[in-house]
Amino acid sequence: MTDIKENKTIFQICINLNDDIEELQTSRKKLLDLNPTWDYLYIQSQDQLDQIMIDNFQKSNDEFENNIYKLYCEIPNLNKGSRKLSKIADVKEKERIRLVCVLVSHTDIFRLGMIYKFGGMYLDLSSKLEINIDSKLSKKYDCAFICSPAEIRSSFIYAKKKHSVIKKVLDLALHRGFTERIAGQNWLAGPKCITDVIENIP
């Protein structure tokens, strides 16, 4: 089981992506150098992602956390009936896109679940953030996202452990997955899901 520092872990995922880019490596090194008291969890394979979800959510004694794991496992079934996929005639291309959609939704559930359970910061591999998190972020905010003109993005998420906003996003994702049977990753637990929650907070 991975030992994760509460409220002081930076999460990043690099599955089927090229991280051998000097600019990305330099930016990541600067972020880590500026935050020596923070741990860094870098996920590089589907097996590693699955195991972290098993250890922290399937094996949890908390029913809500168990449900997060159940939704994570249900994602491939949701994607089988996707309207987007039904329009693609080529079988190989359809399967390739399905697997990409499953991976994206898996990473969405992972980032929300881990930030909820442990607190900390998730950053997409392509995102650039070169700050001291304690002085610029965690002393000022309990929860933070990046907003584009159209929606709240999921490429950067920061929150303290068990934050109510992250809980609301996960509640909506669980409802959309198990009750509404929504497959689209943007709606299930991605930017549209986060945006819908934030827009309904007074």
GUMAR-392581 format. One record per residue (C-alpha): x, y, z. Coordinates in Angstrom, 2 decimals. Example, Ala and Ser with C-alpha at 12.3 -4.5 7.8 and 13.67 -1.06 7.14 Angstrom:
2
east 12.30 north -4.50 up 7.80
east 13.67 north -1.06 up 7.14
This chain:
202
east 0.00 north 0.00 up 0.00
east 1.32 north 3.43 up -0.95
east 1.98 north 5.67 up 2.06
east 0.42 north 9.05 up 1.27
east 1.04 north 12.22 up 3.23
east -2.23 north 13.97 up 4.09
east -2.69 north 17.47 up 2.59
east 0.93 north 17.42 up 1.40
east 1.04 north 15.22 up -1.72
east 1.29 north 16.26 up -5.37
east -0.38 north 13.73 up -7.69
east 0.44 north 13.35 up -11.39
east -0.44 north 10.68 up -13.95
east 1.55 north 9.68 up -17.01
east -0.14 north 6.69 up -18.65
east 0.30 north 6.33 up -22.42
east 1.78 north 9.82 up -22.55
east 5.24 north 11.07 up -23.47
east 6.91 north 12.75 up -20.50
east 10.32 north 12.81 up -22.17
east 9.99 north 16.52 up -22.88
east 12.63 north 18.82 up -21.44
east 10.21 north 21.67 up -20.69
east 7.89 north 19.35 up -18.71
east 10.76 north 17.81 up -16.78
east 12.27 north 21.21 up -15.96
east 8.93 north 22.59 up -14.79
east 8.21 north 19.51 up -12.66
east 11.68 north 19.68 up -11.08
east 11.19 north 23.36 up -10.24
east 7.80 north 22.64 up -8.62
east 9.28 north 19.84 up -6.52
east 12.36 north 21.91 up -5.60
east 10.10 north 24.73 up -4.42
east 8.08 north 22.29 up -2.27
east 10.56 north 20.00 up -0.47
east 8.10 north 19.21 up 2.34
east 5.56 north 17.83 up -0.13
east 5.49 north 14.22 up -1.29
east 5.16 north 13.38 up -4.96
east 3.15 north 10.47 up -6.36
east 3.74 north 9.82 up -10.06
east 1.54 north 7.12 up -11.62
east 2.96 north 5.58 up -14.79
east 0.84 north 2.50 up -15.49
east -2.75 north 1.28 up -15.41
east -1.70 north -1.49 up -13.00
east -0.27 north 1.08 up -10.58
east -3.42 north 3.19 up -10.83
east -5.64 north 0.14 up -10.24
east -3.59 north -0.97 up -7.22
east -3.74 north 2.45 up -5.58
east -7.53 north 2.45 up -6.01
east -7.78 north -1.06 up -4.54
east -5.56 north -0.24 up -1.56
east -7.23 north 3.06 up -0.71
east -10.84 north 2.63 up -1.77
east -11.84 north -1.02 up -2.24
east -10.14 north -2.01 up 1.02
east -11.42 north 1.03 up 2.91
east -13.82 north 0.62 up 5.84
east -15.70 north 3.71 up 4.62
east -18.80 north 3.01 up 2.48
east -18.47 north 6.25 up 0.51
east -14.89 north 5.37 up -0.41
east -16.02 north 1.86 up -1.40
east -18.58 north 3.44 up -3.73
east -15.85 north 5.52 up -5.37
east -14.03 north 2.27 up -6.14
east -17.25 north 0.67 up -7.48
east -17.72 north 3.59 up -9.86
east -14.09 north 3.29 up -10.97
east -14.76 north -0.39 up -11.80
east -18.05 north 0.40 up -13.55
east -16.51 north 2.85 up -16.03
east -15.70 north 0.23 up -18.74
east -19.33 north -0.93 up -18.65
east -20.63 north 2.63 up -18.95
east -18.46 north 3.25 up -21.99
east -19.75 north 0.19 up -23.87
east -23.03 north 1.95 up -24.58
east -21.59 north 5.36 up -25.40
east -23.47 north 7.28 up -28.16
east -20.15 north 8.71 up -29.33
east -18.78 north 5.21 up -29.95
east -21.93 north 3.97 up -31.68
east -21.24 north 6.41 up -34.55
east -17.83 north 4.87 up -35.33
east -17.92 north 2.07 up -37.91
east -14.30 north 0.91 up -37.74
east -14.04 north -1.73 up -34.98
east -10.37 north -1.11 up -34.14
east -10.82 north 2.64 up -34.03
east -13.92 north 2.24 up -31.88
east -12.00 north 0.12 up -29.36
east -9.06 north 2.52 up -29.34
east -11.33 north 5.46 up -28.55
east -13.23 north 3.43 up -25.94
east -10.00 north 2.62 up -24.11
east -8.95 north 6.28 up -24.15
east -12.36 north 7.29 up -22.74
east -12.09 north 4.67 up -20.00
east -8.60 north 5.85 up -19.05
east -9.68 north 9.50 up -18.91
east -12.64 north 8.66 up -16.65
east -10.44 north 6.43 up -14.49
east -7.99 north 9.28 up -13.97
east -10.87 north 11.68 up -13.21
east -12.20 north 9.39 up -10.48
east -8.67 north 8.78 up -9.17
east -7.81 north 12.48 up -8.84
east -11.09 north 13.37 up -7.14
east -10.96 north 10.35 up -4.85
east -7.36 north 10.87 up -3.78
east -7.80 north 14.60 up -3.19
east -10.95 north 13.87 up -1.17
east -9.37 north 11.12 up 0.94
east -5.94 north 12.61 up 1.51
east -6.03 north 16.24 up 0.46
east -3.25 north 17.71 up -1.65
east -2.85 north 18.78 up -5.25
east -3.45 north 17.13 up -8.61
east -1.73 north 18.56 up -11.66
east -2.02 north 17.35 up -15.26
east 1.28 north 16.39 up -16.81
east 1.07 north 19.25 up -19.33
east 0.22 north 21.88 up -16.70
east 2.89 north 24.27 up -15.50
east 2.88 north 25.44 up -11.89
east 6.06 north 26.80 up -10.34
east 5.08 north 28.10 up -6.89
east 5.62 north 27.34 up -3.24
east 2.29 north 25.66 up -2.51
east 2.29 north 26.43 up 1.22
east 2.82 north 30.18 up 0.88
east 0.86 north 30.79 up -2.34
east -1.99 north 28.29 up -2.04
east -2.61 north 26.29 up 1.13
east -2.43 north 29.27 up 3.52
east -5.04 north 31.14 up 1.46
east -7.42 north 28.44 up 0.19
east -9.07 north 25.24 up 1.35
east -10.02 north 24.32 up -2.23
east -8.98 north 25.69 up -5.63
east -9.55 north 24.99 up -9.33
east -8.61 north 26.72 up -12.57
east -11.49 north 28.29 up -14.48
east -11.60 north 28.71 up -18.24
east -14.29 north 30.86 up -19.92
east -16.41 north 27.76 up -20.59
east -15.95 north 25.61 up -17.48
east -14.00 north 24.66 up -14.38
east -11.06 north 22.61 up -15.56
east -9.95 north 19.33 up -14.00
east -6.28 north 19.74 up -14.96
east -5.54 north 21.34 up -11.58
east -7.29 north 20.51 up -8.31
east -6.22 north 21.53 up -4.83
east -8.16 north 20.83 up -1.65
east -7.78 north 19.97 up 1.99
east -8.70 north 16.44 up 3.06
east -12.45 north 15.58 up 3.03
east -13.35 north 18.97 up 1.57
east -17.12 north 19.43 up 1.10
east -16.80 north 20.68 up -2.51
east -14.83 north 17.60 up -3.60
east -17.42 north 15.46 up -1.78
east -20.22 north 17.16 up -3.74
east -18.41 north 16.53 up -7.05
east -17.97 north 12.87 up -6.15
east -21.62 north 12.60 up -5.05
east -22.69 north 13.93 up -8.45
east -20.29 north 11.59 up -10.27
east -21.70 north 8.61 up -8.35
east -25.25 north 9.68 up -9.22
east -24.39 north 10.17 up -12.87
east -22.60 north 6.84 up -13.08
east -24.97 north 4.57 up -11.18
east -28.36 north 6.29 up -11.63
east -28.15 north 8.26 up -14.87
east -25.64 north 5.83 up -16.50
east -23.71 north 8.70 up -18.10
east -20.68 north 7.54 up -20.06
east -19.18 north 10.80 up -21.38
east -16.04 north 11.53 up -19.40
east -16.60 north 15.29 up -19.46
east -19.99 north 14.83 up -17.76
east -19.30 north 11.82 up -15.53
east -16.46 north 13.16 up -13.38
east -14.66 north 15.62 up -15.62
east -14.89 north 19.40 up -16.11
east -18.66 north 19.48 up -16.73
east -19.32 north 17.59 up -13.49
east -17.07 north 19.94 up -11.50
east -18.59 north 23.01 up -13.20
east -22.15 north 21.90 up -12.43
east -21.28 north 21.54 up -8.74
east -19.40 north 24.86 up -8.47
east -22.13 north 26.80 up -10.27
east -24.69 north 25.57 up -7.72
east -22.70 north 26.66 up -4.67
east -23.99 north 30.03 up -3.31
